[in-house]
Amino acid sequence: MTRIVLPVSARLKRRVAVDFPAAGSAEEVVRLLANGADSERVQAAIVLAAQGDIRKIQWGIKEASIDWRDVLVSGGLADQDWAVILDRQLGPATG
């Protein structure tokens, strides 16, 4: 089965750069997210739950492949107001 790669949004890349400032870390996180999560909401939930810990990024991607709803809960994006929270955490979506 071929996995679709989902580009990481500009606003999520900005958040990743803040949360993972070590040289090369942000680029690695973006690569992992693009290959391991199939929506901005799930990608963002992984980043928010990780709180700057690359090991938690890896956990989130693995968990998303099992049950993405658990990742949404961990990242605080499971409730109906998830879009408002996402905008608050990442800035408004553009486009």
mmCIF file as gemmi writes it, N, C-alpha and C atoms, coordinates in Angstrom:
data_model
loop_
_atom_site.group_PDB
_atom_site.id
_atom_site.type_symbol
_atom_site.label_atom_id
_atom_site.label_alt_id
_atom_site.label_comp_id
_atom_site.label_asym_id
_atom_site.label_entity_id
_atom_site.label_seq_id
_atom_site.pdbx_PDB_ins_code
_atom_site.Cartn_x
_atom_site.Cartn_y
_atom_site.Cartn_z
_atom_site.occupancy
_atom_site.B_iso_or_equiv
_atom_site.pdbx_formal_charge
_atom_site.auth_seq_id
_atom_site.auth_asym_id
_atom_site.pdbx_PDB_model_num
ATOM 1 N N . MET Axp A 1 ? 0.841 -1.185 0 1 0 ? 1 A 1
ATOM 2 C CA . MET Axp A 1 ? 0 0 0 1 0 ? 1 A 1
ATOM 3 C C . MET Axp A 1 ? 0.887 1.25 0 1 0 ? 1 A 1
ATOM 4 N N . THR Axp A 2 ? 0.586 2.182 -0.883 1 0 ? 2 A 1
ATOM 5 C CA . THR Axp A 2 ? 1.347 3.418 -0.992 1 0 ? 2 A 1
ATOM 6 C C . THR Axp A 2 ? 0.784 4.447 -0.031 1 0 ? 2 A 1
ATOM 7 N N . ARG Axp A 3 ? 1.665 5.067 0.721 1 0 ? 3 A 1
ATOM 8 C CA . ARG Axp A 3 ? 1.263 6.092 1.677 1 0 ? 3 A 1
ATOM 9 C C . ARG Axp A 3 ? 1.34 7.458 1.003 1 0 ? 3 A 1
ATOM 10 N N . ILE Axp A 4 ? 0.323 8.238 1.176 1 0 ? 4 A 1
ATOM 11 C CA . ILE Axp A 4 ? 0.299 9.592 0.628 1 0 ? 4 A 1
ATOM 12 C C . ILE Axp A 4 ? 1.074 10.507 1.572 1 0 ? 4 A 1
ATOM 13 N N . VAL Axp A 5 ? 1.954 11.292 1.005 1 0 ? 5 A 1
ATOM 14 C CA . VAL Axp A 5 ? 2.716 12.261 1.782 1 0 ? 5 A 1
ATOM 15 C C . VAL Axp A 5 ? 1.92 13.555 1.812 1 0 ? 5 A 1
ATOM 16 N N . LEU Axp A 6 ? 1.638 14.055 3.001 1 0 ? 6 A 1
ATOM 17 C CA . LEU Axp A 6 ? 0.893 15.303 3.156 1 0 ? 6 A 1
ATOM 18 C C . LEU Axp A 6 ? 1.861 16.411 3.555 1 0 ? 6 A 1
ATOM 19 N N . PRO Axp A 7 ? 2.013 17.431 2.721 1 0 ? 7 A 1
ATOM 20 C CA . PRO Axp A 7 ? 2.894 18.531 3.102 1 0 ? 7 A 1
ATOM 21 C C . PRO Axp A 7 ? 2.456 19.141 4.434 1 0 ? 7 A 1
ATOM 22 N N . VAL Axp A 8 ? 3.418 19.607 5.177 1 0 ? 8 A 1
ATOM 23 C CA . VAL Axp A 8 ? 3.15 20.265 6.451 1 0 ? 8 A 1
ATOM 24 C C . VAL Axp A 8 ? 2.877 21.737 6.16 1 0 ? 8 A 1
ATOM 25 N N . SER Axp A 9 ? 1.809 22.262 6.745 1 0 ? 9 A 1
ATOM 26 C CA . SER Axp A 9 ? 1.425 23.659 6.488 1 0 ? 9 A 1
ATOM 27 C C . SER Axp A 9 ? 2.491 24.622 6.999 1 0 ? 9 A 1
ATOM 28 N N . ALA Axp A 10 ? 2.507 25.814 6.406 1 0 ? 10 A 1
ATOM 29 C CA . ALA Axp A 10 ? 3.474 26.845 6.799 1 0 ? 10 A 1
ATOM 30 C C . ALA Axp A 10 ? 3.315 27.204 8.27 1 0 ? 10 A 1
ATOM 31 N N . ARG Axp A 11 ? 2.081 27.295 8.732 1 0 ? 11 A 1
ATOM 32 C CA . ARG Axp A 11 ? 1.887 27.684 10.133 1 0 ? 11 A 1
ATOM 33 C C . ARG Axp A 11 ? 2.354 26.596 11.083 1 0 ? 11 A 1
ATOM 34 N N . LEU Axp A 12 ? 2.202 25.34 10.701 1 0 ? 12 A 1
ATOM 35 C CA . LEU Axp A 12 ? 2.695 24.257 11.557 1 0 ? 12 A 1
ATOM 36 C C . LEU Axp A 12 ? 4.217 24.199 11.509 1 0 ? 12 A 1
ATOM 37 N N . LYS Axp A 13 ? 4.811 24.469 10.354 1 0 ? 13 A 1
ATOM 38 C CA . LYS Axp A 13 ? 6.274 24.525 10.266 1 0 ? 13 A 1
ATOM 39 C C . LYS Axp A 13 ? 6.83 25.595 11.2 1 0 ? 13 A 1
ATOM 40 N N . ARG Axp A 14 ? 6.154 26.745 11.271 1 0 ? 14 A 1
ATOM 41 C CA . ARG Axp A 14 ? 6.604 27.803 12.182 1 0 ? 14 A 1
ATOM 42 C C . ARG Axp A 14 ? 6.579 27.313 13.624 1 0 ? 14 A 1
ATOM 43 N N . ARG Axp A 15 ? 5.516 26.613 14.001 1 0 ? 15 A 1
ATOM 44 C CA . ARG Axp A 15 ? 5.4 26.093 15.366 1 0 ? 15 A 1
ATOM 45 C C . ARG Axp A 15 ? 6.48 25.046 15.641 1 0 ? 15 A 1
ATOM 46 N N . VAL Axp A 16 ? 6.732 24.183 14.669 1 0 ? 16 A 1
ATOM 47 C CA . VAL Axp A 16 ? 7.771 23.162 14.818 1 0 ? 16 A 1
ATOM 48 C C . VAL Axp A 16 ? 9.131 23.826 15.03 1 0 ? 16 A 1
ATOM 49 N N . ALA Axp A 17 ? 9.414 24.885 14.285 1 0 ? 17 A 1
ATOM 50 C CA . ALA Axp A 17 ? 10.693 25.585 14.42 1 0 ? 17 A 1
ATOM 51 C C . ALA Axp A 17 ? 10.867 26.165 15.823 1 0 ? 17 A 1
ATOM 52 N N . VAL Axp A 18 ? 9.784 26.62 16.424 1 0 ? 18 A 1
ATOM 53 C CA . VAL Axp A 18 ? 9.834 27.161 17.788 1 0 ? 18 A 1
ATOM 54 C C . VAL Axp A 18 ? 10.009 26.03 18.807 1 0 ? 18 A 1
ATOM 55 N N . ASP Axp A 19 ? 9.258 24.961 18.64 1 0 ? 19 A 1
ATOM 56 C CA . ASP Axp A 19 ? 9.281 23.857 19.604 1 0 ? 19 A 1
ATOM 57 C C . ASP Axp A 19 ? 10.525 22.985 19.498 1 0 ? 19 A 1
ATOM 58 N N . PHE Axp A 20 ? 11.168 22.956 18.324 1 0 ? 20 A 1
ATOM 59 C CA . PHE Axp A 20 ? 12.331 22.106 18.077 1 0 ? 20 A 1
ATOM 60 C C . PHE Axp A 20 ? 13.468 22.95 17.498 1 0 ? 20 A 1
ATOM 61 N N . PRO Axp A 21 ? 14.081 23.811 18.32 1 0 ? 21 A 1
ATOM 62 C CA . PRO Axp A 21 ? 15.069 24.761 17.808 1 0 ? 21 A 1
ATOM 63 C C . PRO Axp A 21 ? 16.458 24.172 17.516 1 0 ? 21 A 1
ATOM 64 N N . ALA Axp A 22 ? 16.77 22.998 18.01 1 0 ? 22 A 1
ATOM 65 C CA . ALA Axp A 22 ? 18.1 22.425 17.781 1 0 ? 22 A 1
ATOM 66 C C . ALA Axp A 22 ? 18.343 22.233 16.281 1 0 ? 22 A 1
ATOM 67 N N . ALA Axp A 23 ? 19.585 22.409 15.883 1 0 ? 23 A 1
ATOM 68 C CA . ALA Axp A 23 ? 19.943 22.299 14.465 1 0 ? 23 A 1
ATOM 69 C C . ALA Axp A 23 ? 19.469 20.973 13.874 1 0 ? 23 A 1
ATOM 70 N N . GLY Axp A 24 ? 18.702 21.071 12.805 1 0 ? 24 A 1
ATOM 71 C CA . GLY Axp A 24 ? 18.225 19.886 12.113 1 0 ? 24 A 1
ATOM 72 C C . GLY Axp A 24 ? 16.981 19.259 12.691 1 0 ? 24 A 1
ATOM 73 N N . SER Axp A 25 ? 16.622 19.606 13.901 1 0 ? 25 A 1
ATOM 74 C CA . SER Axp A 25 ? 15.462 18.979 14.546 1 0 ? 25 A 1
ATOM 75 C C . SER Axp A 25 ? 14.152 19.323 13.862 1 0 ? 25 A 1
ATOM 76 N N . ALA Axp A 26 ? 13.946 20.594 13.559 1 0 ? 26 A 1
ATOM 77 C CA . ALA Axp A 26 ? 12.688 21.015 12.933 1 0 ? 26 A 1
ATOM 78 C C . ALA Axp A 26 ? 12.509 20.336 11.583 1 0 ? 26 A 1
ATOM 79 N N . GLU Axp A 27 ? 13.566 20.262 10.812 1 0 ? 27 A 1
ATOM 80 C CA . GLU Axp A 27 ? 13.477 19.623 9.499 1 0 ? 27 A 1
ATOM 81 C C . GLU Axp A 27 ? 13.116 18.144 9.641 1 0 ? 27 A 1
ATOM 82 N N . GLU Axp A 28 ? 13.702 17.48 10.628 1 0 ? 28 A 1
ATOM 83 C CA . GLU Axp A 28 ? 13.406 16.066 10.865 1 0 ? 28 A 1
ATOM 84 C C . GLU Axp A 28 ? 11.956 15.886 11.3 1 0 ? 28 A 1
ATOM 85 N N . VAL Axp A 29 ? 11.464 16.741 12.18 1 0 ? 29 A 1
ATOM 86 C CA . VAL Axp A 29 ? 10.078 16.656 12.632 1 0 ? 29 A 1
ATOM 87 C C . VAL Axp A 29 ? 9.129 16.857 11.45 1 0 ? 29 A 1
ATOM 88 N N . VAL Axp A 30 ? 9.395 17.841 10.609 1 0 ? 30 A 1
ATOM 89 C CA . VAL Axp A 30 ? 8.548 18.102 9.44 1 0 ? 30 A 1
ATOM 90 C C . VAL Axp A 30 ? 8.539 16.881 8.521 1 0 ? 30 A 1
ATOM 91 N N . ARG Axp A 31 ? 9.697 16.282 8.286 1 0 ? 31 A 1
ATOM 92 C CA . ARG Axp A 31 ? 9.777 15.092 7.441 1 0 ? 31 A 1
ATOM 93 C C . ARG Axp A 31 ? 8.958 13.951 8.035 1 0 ? 31 A 1
ATOM 94 N N . LEU Axp A 32 ? 9.093 13.726 9.334 1 0 ? 32 A 1
ATOM 95 C CA . LEU Axp A 32 ? 8.334 12.663 9.999 1 0 ? 32 A 1
ATOM 96 C C . LEU Axp A 32 ? 6.833 12.907 9.903 1 0 ? 32 A 1
ATOM 97 N N . LEU Axp A 33 ? 6.42 14.144 10.132 1 0 ? 33 A 1
ATOM 98 C CA . LEU Axp A 33 ? 4.994 14.475 10.073 1 0 ? 33 A 1
ATOM 99 C C . LEU Axp A 33 ? 4.431 14.277 8.674 1 0 ? 33 A 1
ATOM 100 N N . ALA Axp A 34 ? 5.171 14.728 7.669 1 0 ? 34 A 1
ATOM 101 C CA . ALA Axp A 34 ? 4.691 14.63 6.285 1 0 ? 34 A 1
ATOM 102 C C . ALA Axp A 34 ? 4.495 13.178 5.866 1 0 ? 34 A 1
ATOM 103 N N . ASN Axp A 35 ? 5.308 12.298 6.395 1 0 ? 35 A 1
ATOM 104 C CA . ASN Axp A 35 ? 5.235 10.887 6.03 1 0 ? 35 A 1
ATOM 105 C C . ASN Axp A 35 ? 4.403 10.053 6.995 1 0 ? 35 A 1
ATOM 106 N N . GLY Axp A 36 ? 3.975 10.646 8.108 1 0 ? 36 A 1
ATOM 107 C CA . GLY Axp A 36 ? 3.34 9.827 9.118 1 0 ? 36 A 1
ATOM 108 C C . GLY Axp A 36 ? 1.966 10.24 9.588 1 0 ? 36 A 1
ATOM 109 N N . ALA Axp A 37 ? 1.444 11.345 9.097 1 0 ? 37 A 1
ATOM 110 C CA . ALA Axp A 37 ? 0.118 11.796 9.524 1 0 ? 37 A 1
ATOM 111 C C . ALA Axp A 37 ? -0.599 12.384 8.322 1 0 ? 37 A 1
ATOM 112 N N . ASP Axp A 38 ? -1.904 12.136 8.233 1 0 ? 38 A 1
ATOM 113 C CA . ASP Axp A 38 ? -2.609 12.473 6.999 1 0 ? 38 A 1
ATOM 114 C C . ASP Axp A 38 ? -3.566 13.656 7.086 1 0 ? 38 A 1
ATOM 115 N N . SER Axp A 39 ? -3.383 14.533 8.077 1 0 ? 39 A 1
ATOM 116 C CA . SER Axp A 39 ? -4.145 15.784 8.108 1 0 ? 39 A 1
ATOM 117 C C . SER Axp A 39 ? -3.393 16.791 8.971 1 0 ? 39 A 1
ATOM 118 N N . GLU Axp A 40 ? -3.62 18.073 8.706 1 0 ? 40 A 1
ATOM 119 C CA . GLU Axp A 40 ? -2.974 19.095 9.521 1 0 ? 40 A 1
ATOM 120 C C . GLU Axp A 40 ? -3.389 18.946 10.976 1 0 ? 40 A 1
ATOM 121 N N . ARG Axp A 41 ? -4.632 18.614 11.208 1 0 ? 41 A 1
ATOM 122 C CA . ARG Axp A 41 ? -5.128 18.472 12.574 1 0 ? 41 A 1
ATOM 123 C C . ARG Axp A 41 ? -4.349 17.397 13.326 1 0 ? 41 A 1
ATOM 124 N N . VAL Axp A 42 ? -4.14 16.247 12.709 1 0 ? 42 A 1
ATOM 125 C CA . VAL Axp A 42 ? -3.392 15.163 13.366 1 0 ? 42 A 1
ATOM 126 C C . VAL Axp A 42 ? -1.925 15.551 13.501 1 0 ? 42 A 1
ATOM 127 N N . GLN Axp A 43 ? -1.345 16.139 12.453 1 0 ? 43 A 1
ATOM 128 C CA . GLN Axp A 43 ? 0.043 16.585 12.533 1 0 ? 43 A 1
ATOM 129 C C . GLN Axp A 43 ? 0.225 17.569 13.688 1 0 ? 43 A 1
ATOM 130 N N . ALA Axp A 44 ? -0.679 18.533 13.796 1 0 ? 44 A 1
ATOM 131 C CA . ALA Axp A 44 ? -0.588 19.537 14.854 1 0 ? 44 A 1
ATOM 132 C C . ALA Axp A 44 ? -0.775 18.906 16.229 1 0 ? 44 A 1
ATOM 133 N N . ALA Axp A 45 ? -1.699 17.975 16.343 1 0 ? 45 A 1
ATOM 134 C CA . ALA Axp A 45 ? -1.911 17.306 17.628 1 0 ? 45 A 1
ATOM 135 C C . ALA Axp A 45 ? -0.647 16.582 18.071 1 0 ? 45 A 1
ATOM 136 N N . ILE Axp A 46 ? 0.05 15.963 17.137 1 0 ? 46 A 1
ATOM 137 C CA . ILE Axp A 46 ? 1.314 15.285 17.466 1 0 ? 46 A 1
ATOM 138 C C . ILE Axp A 46 ? 2.324 16.292 17.998 1 0 ? 46 A 1
ATOM 139 N N . VAL Axp A 47 ? 2.455 17.426 17.319 1 0 ? 47 A 1
ATOM 140 C CA . VAL Axp A 47 ? 3.409 18.459 17.743 1 0 ? 47 A 1
ATOM 141 C C . VAL Axp A 47 ? 3.03 19.035 19.102 1 0 ? 47 A 1
ATOM 142 N N . LEU Axp A 48 ? 1.766 19.34 19.292 1 0 ? 48 A 1
ATOM 143 C CA . LEU Axp A 48 ? 1.329 19.92 20.562 1 0 ? 48 A 1
ATOM 144 C C . LEU Axp A 48 ? 1.52 18.943 21.709 1 0 ? 48 A 1
ATOM 145 N N . ALA Axp A 49 ? 1.227 17.689 21.489 1 0 ? 49 A 1
ATOM 146 C CA . ALA Axp A 49 ? 1.401 16.676 22.537 1 0 ? 49 A 1
ATOM 147 C C . ALA Axp A 49 ? 2.876 16.445 22.849 1 0 ? 49 A 1
ATOM 148 N N . ALA Axp A 50 ? 3.737 16.591 21.848 1 0 ? 50 A 1
ATOM 149 C CA . ALA Axp A 50 ? 5.171 16.319 22.03 1 0 ? 50 A 1
ATOM 150 C C . ALA Axp A 50 ? 5.866 17.341 22.921 1 0 ? 50 A 1
ATOM 151 N N . GLN Axp A 51 ? 5.401 18.563 22.929 1 0 ? 51 A 1
ATOM 152 C CA . GLN Axp A 51 ? 5.984 19.62 23.754 1 0 ? 51 A 1
ATOM 153 C C . GLN Axp A 51 ? 7.502 19.692 23.618 1 0 ? 51 A 1
ATOM 154 N N . GLY Axp A 52 ? 7.979 19.628 22.367 1 0 ? 52 A 1
ATOM 155 C CA . GLY Axp A 52 ? 9.404 19.792 22.117 1 0 ? 52 A 1
ATOM 156 C C . GLY Axp A 52 ? 10.254 18.538 22.273 1 0 ? 52 A 1
ATOM 157 N N . ASP Axp A 53 ? 9.644 17.402 22.493 1 0 ? 53 A 1
ATOM 158 C CA . ASP Axp A 53 ? 10.366 16.14 22.692 1 0 ? 53 A 1
ATOM 159 C C . ASP Axp A 53 ? 10.257 15.276 21.433 1 0 ? 53 A 1
ATOM 160 N N . ILE Axp A 54 ? 11.367 15.083 20.75 1 0 ? 54 A 1
ATOM 161 C CA . ILE Axp A 54 ? 11.356 14.33 19.489 1 0 ? 54 A 1
ATOM 162 C C . ILE Axp A 54 ? 10.866 12.9 19.688 1 0 ? 54 A 1
ATOM 163 N N . ARG Axp A 55 ? 11.13 12.312 20.832 1 0 ? 55 A 1
ATOM 164 C CA . ARG Axp A 55 ? 10.647 10.943 21.084 1 0 ? 55 A 1
ATOM 165 C C . ARG Axp A 55 ? 9.129 10.902 21.105 1 0 ? 55 A 1
ATOM 166 N N . LYS Axp A 56 ? 8.512 11.972 21.583 1 0 ? 56 A 1
ATOM 167 C CA . LYS Axp A 56 ? 7.051 12.031 21.6 1 0 ? 56 A 1
ATOM 168 C C . LYS Axp A 56 ? 6.49 12.231 20.188 1 0 ? 56 A 1
ATOM 169 N N . ILE Axp A 57 ? 7.264 12.851 19.309 1 0 ? 57 A 1
ATOM 170 C CA . ILE Axp A 57 ? 6.85 12.948 17.897 1 0 ? 57 A 1
ATOM 171 C C . ILE Axp A 57 ? 6.766 11.533 17.329 1 0 ? 57 A 1
ATOM 172 N N . GLN Axp A 58 ? 7.795 10.758 17.57 1 0 ? 58 A 1
ATOM 173 C CA . GLN Axp A 58 ? 7.82 9.379 17.074 1 0 ? 58 A 1
ATOM 174 C C . GLN Axp A 58 ? 6.668 8.571 17.66 1 0 ? 58 A 1
ATOM 175 N N . TRP Axp A 59 ? 6.39 8.747 18.951 1 0 ? 59 A 1
ATOM 176 C CA . TRP Axp A 59 ? 5.254 8.061 19.581 1 0 ? 59 A 1
ATOM 177 C C . TRP Axp A 59 ? 3.959 8.485 18.897 1 0 ? 59 A 1
ATOM 178 N N . GLY Axp A 60 ? 3.785 9.789 18.685 1 0 ? 60 A 1
ATOM 179 C CA . GLY Axp A 60 ? 2.549 10.299 18.097 1 0 ? 60 A 1
ATOM 180 C C . GLY Axp A 60 ? 2.302 9.765 16.702 1 0 ? 60 A 1
ATOM 181 N N . ILE Axp A 61 ? 3.337 9.661 15.914 1 0 ? 61 A 1
ATOM 182 C CA . ILE Axp A 61 ? 3.185 9.133 14.558 1 0 ? 61 A 1
ATOM 183 C C . ILE Axp A 61 ? 2.803 7.657 14.605 1 0 ? 61 A 1
ATOM 184 N N . LYS Axp A 62 ? 3.456 6.924 15.47 1 0 ? 62 A 1
ATOM 185 C CA . LYS Axp A 62 ? 3.109 5.502 15.613 1 0 ? 62 A 1
ATOM 186 C C . LYS Axp A 62 ? 1.67 5.359 16.11 1 0 ? 62 A 1
ATOM 187 N N . GLU Axp A 63 ? 1.313 6.15 17.096 1 0 ? 63 A 1
ATOM 188 C CA . GLU Axp A 63 ? -0.038 6.087 17.666 1 0 ? 63 A 1
ATOM 189 C C . GLU Axp A 63 ? -1.088 6.483 16.633 1 0 ? 63 A 1
ATOM 190 N N . ALA Axp A 64 ? -0.779 7.484 15.806 1 0 ? 64 A 1
ATOM 191 C CA . ALA Axp A 64 ? -1.727 7.923 14.776 1 0 ? 64 A 1
ATOM 192 C C . ALA Axp A 64 ? -2.022 6.811 13.781 1 0 ? 64 A 1
ATOM 193 N N . SER Axp A 65 ? -1.045 5.96 13.543 1 0 ? 65 A 1
ATOM 194 C CA . SER Axp A 65 ? -1.271 4.85 12.609 1 0 ? 65 A 1
ATOM 195 C C . SER Axp A 65 ? -2.168 3.772 13.22 1 0 ? 65 A 1
ATOM 196 N N . ILE Axp A 66 ? -2.245 3.75 14.546 1 0 ? 66 A 1
ATOM 197 C CA . ILE Axp A 66 ? -3.096 2.783 15.25 1 0 ? 66 A 1
ATOM 198 C C . ILE Axp A 66 ? -4.493 3.365 15.461 1 0 ? 66 A 1
ATOM 199 N N . ASP Axp A 67 ? -4.553 4.548 16.077 1 0 ? 67 A 1
ATOM 200 C CA . ASP Axp A 67 ? -5.829 5.225 16.324 1 0 ? 67 A 1
ATOM 201 C C . ASP Axp A 67 ? -5.574 6.722 16.465 1 0 ? 67 A 1
ATOM 202 N N . TRP Axp A 68 ? -5.793 7.444 15.378 1 0 ? 68 A 1
ATOM 203 C CA . TRP Axp A 68 ? -5.515 8.875 15.351 1 0 ? 68 A 1
ATOM 204 C C . TRP Axp A 68 ? -6.317 9.661 16.383 1 0 ? 68 A 1
ATOM 205 N N . ARG Axp A 69 ? -7.418 9.11 16.844 1 0 ? 69 A 1
ATOM 206 C CA . ARG Axp A 69 ? -8.235 9.823 17.842 1 0 ? 69 A 1
ATOM 207 C C . ARG Axp A 69 ? -7.487 9.988 19.155 1 0 ? 69 A 1
ATOM 208 N N . ASP Axp A 70 ? -6.663 9.018 19.521 1 0 ? 70 A 1
ATOM 209 C CA . ASP Axp A 70 ? -5.858 9.135 20.74 1 0 ? 70 A 1
ATOM 210 C C . ASP Axp A 70 ? -4.88 10.295 20.641 1 0 ? 70 A 1
ATOM 211 N N . VAL Axp A 71 ? -4.338 10.5 19.452 1 0 ? 71 A 1
ATOM 212 C CA . VAL Axp A 71 ? -3.412 11.611 19.228 1 0 ? 71 A 1
ATOM 213 C C . VAL Axp A 71 ? -4.142 12.941 19.376 1 0 ? 71 A 1
ATOM 214 N N . LEU Axp A 72 ? -5.356 13.013 18.845 1 0 ? 72 A 1
ATOM 215 C CA . LEU Axp A 72 ? -6.133 14.255 18.981 1 0 ? 72 A 1
ATOM 216 C C . LEU Axp A 72 ? -6.391 14.583 20.447 1 0 ? 72 A 1
ATOM 217 N N . VAL Axp A 73 ? -6.701 13.581 21.23 1 0 ? 73 A 1
ATOM 218 C CA . VAL Axp A 73 ? -6.925 13.787 22.668 1 0 ? 73 A 1
ATOM 219 C C . VAL Axp A 73 ? -5.638 14.287 23.317 1 0 ? 73 A 1
ATOM 220 N N . SER Axp A 74 ? -4.529 13.623 23.043 1 0 ? 74 A 1
ATOM 221 C CA . SER Axp A 74 ? -3.245 13.994 23.645 1 0 ? 74 A 1
ATOM 222 C C . SER Axp A 74 ? -2.822 15.411 23.274 1 0 ? 74 A 1
ATOM 223 N N . GLY Axp A 75 ? -3.145 15.825 22.058 1 0 ? 75 A 1
ATOM 224 C CA . GLY Axp A 75 ? -2.764 17.156 21.594 1 0 ? 75 A 1
ATOM 225 C C . GLY Axp A 75 ? -3.786 18.238 21.881 1 0 ? 75 A 1
ATOM 226 N N . GLY Axp A 76 ? -4.9 17.877 22.496 1 0 ? 76 A 1
ATOM 227 C CA . GLY Axp A 76 ? -5.922 18.86 22.841 1 0 ? 76 A 1
ATOM 228 C C . GLY Axp A 76 ? -6.792 19.301 21.678 1 0 ? 76 A 1
ATOM 229 N N . LEU Axp A 77 ? -6.868 18.467 20.632 1 0 ? 77 A 1
ATOM 230 C CA . LEU Axp A 77 ? -7.642 18.844 19.452 1 0 ? 77 A 1
ATOM 231 C C . LEU Axp A 77 ? -8.79 17.879 19.166 1 0 ? 77 A 1
ATOM 232 N N . ALA Axp A 78 ? -9.303 17.239 20.205 1 0 ? 78 A 1
ATOM 233 C CA . ALA Axp A 78 ? -10.346 16.224 20.016 1 0 ? 78 A 1
ATOM 234 C C . ALA Axp A 78 ? -11.763 16.795 20.091 1 0 ? 78 A 1
ATOM 235 N N . ASP Axp A 79 ? -11.926 17.931 20.706 1 0 ? 79 A 1
ATOM 236 C CA . ASP Axp A 79 ? -13.273 18.463 20.92 1 0 ? 79 A 1
ATOM 237 C C . ASP Axp A 79 ? -13.756 19.288 19.727 1 0 ? 79 A 1
ATOM 238 N N . GLN Axp A 80 ? -15.027 19.68 19.772 1 0 ? 80 A 1
ATOM 239 C CA . GLN Axp A 80 ? -15.634 20.412 18.652 1 0 ? 80 A 1
ATOM 240 C C . GLN Axp A 80 ? -14.962 21.746 18.362 1 0 ? 80 A 1
ATOM 241 N N . ASP Axp A 81 ? -14.314 22.325 19.351 1 0 ? 81 A 1
ATOM 242 C CA . ASP Axp A 81 ? -13.661 23.623 19.151 1 0 ? 81 A 1
ATOM 243 C C . ASP Axp A 81 ? -12.214 23.479 18.666 1 0 ? 81 A 1
ATOM 244 N N . TRP Axp A 82 ? -11.879 22.333 18.104 1 0 ? 82 A 1
ATOM 245 C CA . TRP Axp A 82 ? -10.499 22.057 17.699 1 0 ? 82 A 1
ATOM 246 C C . TRP Axp A 82 ? -9.963 23.1 16.714 1 0 ? 82 A 1
ATOM 247 N N . ALA Axp A 83 ? -10.79 23.589 15.804 1 0 ? 83 A 1
ATOM 248 C CA . ALA Axp A 83 ? -10.311 24.557 14.814 1 0 ? 83 A 1
ATOM 249 C C . ALA Axp A 83 ? -9.928 25.881 15.478 1 0 ? 83 A 1
ATOM 250 N N . VAL Axp A 84 ? -10.677 26.291 16.479 1 0 ? 84 A 1
ATOM 251 C CA . VAL Axp A 84 ? -10.371 27.516 17.217 1 0 ? 84 A 1
ATOM 252 C C . VAL Axp A 84 ? -9.053 27.346 17.974 1 0 ? 84 A 1
ATOM 253 N N . ILE Axp A 85 ? -8.894 26.202 18.615 1 0 ? 85 A 1
ATOM 254 C CA . ILE Axp A 85 ? -7.662 25.92 19.354 1 0 ? 85 A 1
ATOM 255 C C . ILE Axp A 85 ? -6.471 25.865 18.393 1 0 ? 85 A 1
ATOM 256 N N . LEU Axp A 86 ? -6.683 25.234 17.251 1 0 ? 86 A 1
ATOM 257 C CA . LEU Axp A 86 ? -5.599 25.138 16.254 1 0 ? 86 A 1
ATOM 258 C C . LEU Axp A 86 ? -5.166 26.532 15.801 1 0 ? 86 A 1
ATOM 259 N N . ASP Axp A 87 ? -6.126 27.397 15.515 1 0 ? 87 A 1
ATOM 260 C CA . ASP Axp A 87 ? -5.799 28.775 15.124 1 0 ? 87 A 1
ATOM 261 C C . ASP Axp A 87 ? -5.079 29.503 16.254 1 0 ? 87 A 1
ATOM 262 N N . ARG Axp A 88 ? -5.494 29.256 17.486 1 0 ? 88 A 1
ATOM 263 C CA . ARG Axp A 88 ? -4.857 29.904 18.642 1 0 ? 88 A 1
ATOM 264 C C . ARG Axp A 88 ? -3.414 29.421 18.799 1 0 ? 88 A 1
ATOM 265 N N . GLN Axp A 89 ? -3.188 28.152 18.574 1 0 ? 89 A 1
ATOM 266 C CA . GLN Axp A 89 ? -1.853 27.573 18.755 1 0 ? 89 A 1
ATOM 267 C C . GLN Axp A 89 ? -0.902 27.866 17.58 1 0 ? 89 A 1
ATOM 268 N N . LEU Axp A 90 ? -1.444 27.913 16.364 1 0 ? 90 A 1
ATOM 269 C CA . LEU Axp A 90 ? -0.607 28.018 15.17 1 0 ? 90 A 1
ATOM 270 C C . LEU Axp A 90 ? -0.746 29.339 14.422 1 0 ? 90 A 1
ATOM 271 N N . GLY Axp A 91 ? -1.796 30.09 14.721 1 0 ? 91 A 1
ATOM 272 C CA . GLY Axp A 91 ? -2.109 31.276 13.94 1 0 ? 91 A 1
ATOM 273 C C . GLY Axp A 91 ? -3.16 30.897 12.907 1 0 ? 91 A 1
ATOM 274 N N . PRO Axp A 92 ? -3.813 31.882 12.339 1 0 ? 92 A 1
ATOM 275 C CA . PRO Axp A 92 ? -4.885 31.575 11.382 1 0 ? 92 A 1
ATOM 276 C C . PRO Axp A 92 ? -4.358 30.904 10.119 1 0 ? 92 A 1
ATOM 277 N N . ALA Axp A 93 ? -5.191 30.047 9.554 1 0 ? 93 A 1
ATOM 278 C CA . ALA Axp A 93 ? -4.847 29.401 8.289 1 0 ? 93 A 1
ATOM 279 C C . ALA Axp A 93 ? -4.937 30.44 7.177 1 0 ? 93 A 1
ATOM 280 N N . THR Axp A 94 ? -4.061 30.33 6.223 1 0 ? 94 A 1
ATOM 281 C CA . THR Axp A 94 ? -4.091 31.242 5.09 1 0 ? 94 A 1
ATOM 282 C C . THR Axp A 94 ? -4.442 30.456 3.833 1 0 ? 94 A 1
ATOM 283 N N . GLY Axp A 95 ? -4.964 31.158 2.876 1 0 ? 95 A 1
ATOM 284 C CA . GLY Axp A 95 ? -5.228 30.506 1.592 1 0 ? 95 A 1
ATOM 285 C C . GLY Axp A 95 ? -6.614 30.421 1.228 1 0 ? 95 A 1
